[in-house]
Amino acid sequence: MNYYDVFPLVVPSNQSCEIRIRPRFEHAFFPAAENLTVVHLSVDGLEFHRESGEALWEPSENQIQSWQLAADGTLHIQSMFLGEQEHIIQVKIRNPQDSGIKTIRSFRVYSVEPDLYALRPLKGDFHIHTNRSDGRECPCYVAARYRQAGFDFAAISDHMRYAPSLEAKEYWENLVPDFKLYPGEEVHATGNPVHIINFGSSFSVNQKCFNDEETYRREVQRYLQDIPQQVPGLDYFPVASSEWVFDQIRAGGGLAVFCHPYWYTTRYVINEGLISEIFRRRRFDAFELLGGFYRHQPRSNNYQVLRWCEERSRGNRFPVVGLSDSHGTDLFPLSKLGIDSSLGISYTQSRDADLFNWYYTIVLAKENSVPAIIEAIRNHHCAAIDAPAGERPNVYGDFRIGKYVNFLLREYFPVHQNFCQEEGSLMLDYLAGEKEMGTVLQSLSGRSTRFREACFCPSKV
């Protein structure tokens, strides 16, 4: 629970801005102004030097220009926010009975350059399975659970099935307009072991492949003729097939994601020669850097991170995303697999299933739409998040984006999730038959969006 509203949370860099800190509960109220001292510290050390009027790398001077405690208890702070960095605002509270005792309340703000200030943070996942393929729950249920976990957008991506993503989208889009569900599927092209996520395309690539296999093979052969076959002993049909799939996804306005190359059973499902050619030719839009692997499979994601680092060192730069590859959102720990057949499964109390909400992507986009999300990812305005339950999150992406996203994961998304969690719980009640919850859901529409805008726009609190 957040005791204070801090608006705006993100400010334009190199400007003087007003920050408003409003206590939300009685026990969080500030004492009288004479017992307060307010200090602004810049984390990276770039600060405004009053005497010279210049920006200097000398982390020593309080950046506060003015502050006042309003009658309603809100603290108004005017300060200069230089550079692209995190800022700490400390409110030091003096005990009037003992001048030696102070309490410090610390608040965080981030300043960004104009290109990032124009974008909004979105939490998303688009590698998700339901019981329409090999998952455990129906698409509409899975969608509600993702909203409950704080997601702004999601796409069901069942194996070789596009329709389940539309099923969830059509069911929820009018009831929960702030939560966007988009088309998706996991593409398994004939004769090709490479798994590819189709995010946001207007048509199913699986259907195009399987409904007319003769045409598919003929078109892949044309691709094959244009690919120099440089690796001895490698079957280039999967390379050509993958590039056909990538192009088909883009033709429908979607994002083509190269998935989990280091997935293994007894050996790797995709051979190293094929992996290297797909990386070398780099016809995909984004790489699934993280996702789909349990705690007993650490090497797969580790190898994918190492491979990404090595490709970057060679000048082969491409966007990365984190996607869960979840096959269920609930686990019932009272049930033991060994005795399910005799005692049955108890479906009364669950916890989050492994993989669900472990790996996801933070996108910095102009808006929550397929074109804007795809544009953001292609521009590297995204980060892959590795956050298994009970562990600290790790952020992967460009350094500039990673620093900013790290701040958002600490200061923005926990509060944002409060709005989403309430909606997600009501979605589950509605799905379970309590149709009167539809009216409640509609009454909550816009809350999460208004909060997001308030974090950026001083006039929209």
SULNORPE-V399335 format. One record per run of one state. SS is the DSSP state (a for helix, b for strand, c for the rest). FROM is the first residue (numbers start at 1). LEN is the number of residues. If there is no record, write none. Layout:
ss->[SS:SS]
from->[FROM:FROM]
len->[LEN:LEN]
//
This chain:
ss->[c:b:c:b:c:b:c:a:c:a:b:c:b:c:b:c:b:c:b:c:b:c:b:c:a:c:b:c:a:c:b:c:b:c:a:c:b:c:b:c:b:c:a:c:a:c:a:c:b:c:b:c:b:c:a:c:b:c:a:c:b:c:b:c:b:c:a:c:b:c:b:c:a:c:b:c:b:c:a:c:a:c:a:c:a:c]
from->[1:4:8:10:13:15:24:26:29:33:36:43:47:50:54:57:64:70:75:82:85:96:98:113:114:118:120:129:139:149:153:157:159:160:163:173:180:182:184:188:196:200:205:212:213:226:237:252:255:259:264:265:268:269:272:282:286:291:295:314:319:323:326:327:330:332:337:344:351:353:359:366:370:379:382:387:394:397:399:412:413:432:437:445:447:455]
len->[3:4:2:3:2:9:2:3:4:3:7:4:3:4:3:7:6:5:7:3:11:2:15:1:4:2:9:10:10:4:4:2:1:3:10:7:2:2:4:8:4:5:7:1:13:11:15:3:4:5:1:3:1:3:10:4:5:4:19:5:4:3:1:3:2:5:7:7:2:6:7:4:9:3:5:7:3:2:13:1:19:5:8:2:8:7]
//
